[in-house]
Amino acid sequence: MKYVLLLVFSVFFTNCNVQSIKEKDAEIEKLTNENEELRKYIKNLKWWVENEQNSYVPIVTVSADLSVLYLGIDNPISIVVQGFLQEEISITVTNGSYEKTKRGWNIRPISADEETAVTVQAMINDTLTIFGTRVFRVVPLSPPLVYVRLSSNKEIKVQNDFYTKTLNYLSSEQLKLFKKLLVQHPLVDYEVLSFSMKNMQNRVIENAEGEDFTDKQLKMLARLKKGETIEITDIIAIGRDNIKRKLPPVEIQLGE
């Protein structure tokens, strides 16, 4: 092993002033073809020589699906450092946790009151080298939307808001087709755990477990008269962060 190293270093340094490093790639690759440890060592050595002679700094690309990171969920990012394999790159993160994935990294911020910084680094000749840092703004997720799926597989968005009273006017034909209550968000998958339906005229309440409307709830809808209102309330949904959320109620009035 020592003799091989001496041979490689001799060839490398003797010619580095007359021939570019790129012209020696074929010879180095041949010598190190069956020695992975030596190959990594030579690769790091080449990087340092290029850096010293040409003031070379590797291009680091940190890209995310969005320009911000969302609080409390996994935000996928990809990192590319010119001249380094993915398994040679590591990161550190402030204001959040991270996890390596097949396609990159998942970053999960823990507070929206401060930014999240992702620092990219790698070991070069047993020395930790930092290549750069990208800072992301952290924002909370927007509230999810509530949809009703009809038996025809059509989905109707129904307005739900904590601060505004919005009536959703639906026809008797649409009410007859009620099948499932869905909670949707463009970034997070939600599962409806339970909800209730209240007749606003006689205050009768029917409960449902899961996302399916029950037979009693469907009968309540069928008995509605024009201008009468029902409220879908106590909507409990859970996202992939395993946090249960109680969503604002939805009011539906029978229109034409």
DABEL-V478960 format. One record per pair of residues at least 12 apart in sequence whose C-alpha atoms are under 6 Angstrom apart, sorted by the first residue. I is the first residue (numbers start at 1). J is the second residue. D is the distance in whole Angstrom. If there is no record, write none. Layout:
i->(I,I)
j->(J,J)
d->(D,D)
This chain:
i->(44,58,59,59,60,60,61,61,62,62,63,63,64,68,68,68,69,70,70,70,71,71,71,72,72,73,74,74,74,75,75,76,76,77,77,78,88,89,89,90,90,91,91,91,92,92,93,93,94,94,95,95,95,96,96,96,112,112,115,115,115,116,116,117,117,118,118,119,119,120,144,144,145,145,146,146,146,147,148,148,148,149,149,150,150,150,151,151,160,160,160,161,162,167,167,168,168,169,169,169,169,170,170,171,171,171,179,179,180,180,180,181,189,190,190,191,191,192,192,192,193,193,193,194,194,194,194,194,195,195,195,196,196,196,196,197,197,198,198,199,200,200,226,226,227,228,228,229,229,230,230,231,231,232,232,233,235)
j->(124,82,81,82,80,81,79,80,78,79,77,78,77,136,137,138,138,138,139,140,109,139,140,108,109,108,106,107,108,106,107,105,106,104,105,104,122,121,122,121,122,119,120,121,118,119,117,118,116,117,109,110,116,108,109,110,138,139,136,137,138,135,136,134,135,133,134,132,133,132,184,185,183,184,158,182,183,182,180,181,182,179,180,177,178,179,177,179,248,249,250,248,248,251,252,252,253,252,253,254,255,254,255,254,255,256,212,213,211,212,213,211,239,238,239,237,238,210,211,237,210,236,237,208,209,210,235,236,208,234,235,208,232,233,234,231,232,230,231,230,229,230,254,255,254,253,254,252,253,251,252,250,251,249,250,249,247)
d->(6,5,6,5,6,5,6,5,6,5,6,5,4,6,5,6,5,6,5,6,5,6,5,6,6,5,5,5,5,5,5,6,4,6,5,5,6,6,5,5,6,5,5,6,6,5,6,5,5,5,6,6,5,5,4,5,5,5,6,5,6,6,5,6,4,5,5,6,4,6,5,5,6,5,6,6,5,5,6,5,6,6,5,5,5,5,5,5,6,6,5,6,5,5,6,5,6,6,5,6,5,5,5,6,5,6,6,6,5,4,6,5,6,5,4,5,5,6,5,4,5,6,5,6,4,5,6,5,5,5,4,6,6,5,6,6,5,6,5,5,6,5,5,6,5,6,6,6,4,6,5,6,4,6,5,4,5)
